[in-house]
Amino acid sequence: MEDLVIRDADVVDGTGGPSYRADVVVDDGRIVSIVQEAAAAGCQRPRATRELDAEGLVLSPGFIDMHAHSDLALLRDPDHSAKAAQGVTLEVLGQDGLSYAPVDDRTLEEVRRAIAGWNGYGDDVDFDWRSVGEYLDRLDRGADGRGIAVNAAYLVPQGTVRALAVGWEDRPARPAELDRMRRLVAEGLEQGAVGLSSGLTYTPGMYAEDAELAELCEVVARHGGYYCPHHRSYGAGALEAYAEMVELARKTGCPLHLAHATMNFGVNEGRAPELLALLDDALAAGADITLDTYPYTSGCTTLAALLPSWAGEGGPEAVLRRLADDATAERIRHDLEVTGADGCHGVPVDWDTVEISGVRDPRLADHVGRTVHRSARLRGETPWTTARRLLLEDRLAPTVLQHVGHEENVRAIMRHRVHTGGSDGILQGDRPHPRAYGTFPRYLGRYVRELGVLSLEECVAHLTGRPAARLRLPDRGLVREGYTADLVLFDPGTVAAGSTYDTPRALPTGIPHVLVDGRFVIEDGRRTDVLAGRAVRRRPG
């Protein structure tokens, strides 16, 4: 007798097609049978060791988070309800060009410092890997040998590769360094990575010119992966930055996935149609392009990320030395507040839109939840004085929210036929962005049920079947016989994000059951002790 039958579910199968009522049978981690309209047909209904009444619930494939920052969270927090409770069954890690493999001892220490605001410094993690393959093996084992909460795929981070081969200098790579980067990317893909990511407003990845990126994208294309850039600007020159990535993909033949594809800051208000027209022209010409977004208007990054690129040359310790020098700090301030630093997307920073969301040093906690402008006013100092002090005292660790988005752009982009969902969820900080805990139920509750921006079937396809196709996963992303039983059951009338800017870690409602590999990680709305997640590796060919 099979393990489980889910009875009388309204199946939304991830293709975008109409829903249907069915009994779905799961055995040994796979969907083995789907009997449509079983109750009405009068036929012998399937039986199993366990039967789950799904009357009134939608059964869909598990959600795929195409842009996640759980690189260490999956290892330090076996519970990981932040994602499991949303119905996420697969996360794509290694984002924005910076993560923890491939590394040597020096590069690992530098990267840990550089992205402490994303993932914490990692004092509670045993960094017992150096290669991509070893990291994926570690994900298979998890913190204690039993696995991880949800599945995870990995992108080779181009900034980390550059740090390893070139260092943190702002210069072109030498021929031998470029050869090494090509080898590192190829090795990462051969060991199971699904593609390559870049963070082209983050050092040191942003020091790479297009010719260097093209060399790496050609390697990715040959191995059947995709390129996922956080491109050079989401503010001033955003359309040109998108066009640069589209042209890069055209020249190299590399599939392109645009990370958190937003149009932010005042200069881009109402300009999403221009971006979509650019993409439509490229798609019509044969380009292979997808993108992801989160359903919120504010962004989240580190405070240090806003600094001009020249200030980041040499790595984290060099940044701190420059900030400590008054004359150099004044140059940084001028670039930020007057010129518009490339780290802040070419737009002069408005400190009233930059909210401190987390610090590493508890002595600085009174800044959290306040904009830099407000925190400075309470101290009787300039915003730059406050920002500089935070960077120095917290050693570049503060995270920030940037309230710079536009709702009309968010809605227009999520409607597009190549759109997928990505939380960009940073789990660190006292007040993280609510997208980390709320992206997927917010799509279903706010933008499907309340606003009707997407139909239910369309939205589920955006969150399941479409990302699985981008990841080239032949047995995930759909409710189909023979597919892996990564499944979520939710109530379409009540599903909603619980997280807000004031209570960012509140869990969602209306998602009673989530299965990973046919095992319940969420059951009756509660996290079980099941750790069924593993690394999902790129398949050759």
Helices and strands as residue ranges (DSSP letters): E 2-11, E 20-27, E 30-36, H 38-41, E 48-53, E 58-61, E 63-65, H 73-76, H 81-84, E 88-93, G 95-97, H 105-114, H 116-119, H 132-141, E 151-157, H 158-165, H 175-190, E 195-199, G 205-207, H 210-222, E 226-230, H 238-252, E 256-258, G 266-268, H 272-284, E 289-293, E 299-302, G 303-306, H 309-312, H 316-324, H 326-334, I 335-339, G 342-344, G 351-353, E 354-358, G 362-367, H 372-379, H 383-393, E 399-402, H 407-414, E 419-421, H 435-442, I 443-450, H 456-463, H 465-470, E 487-490, E 513-516, E 519-523, E 526-527
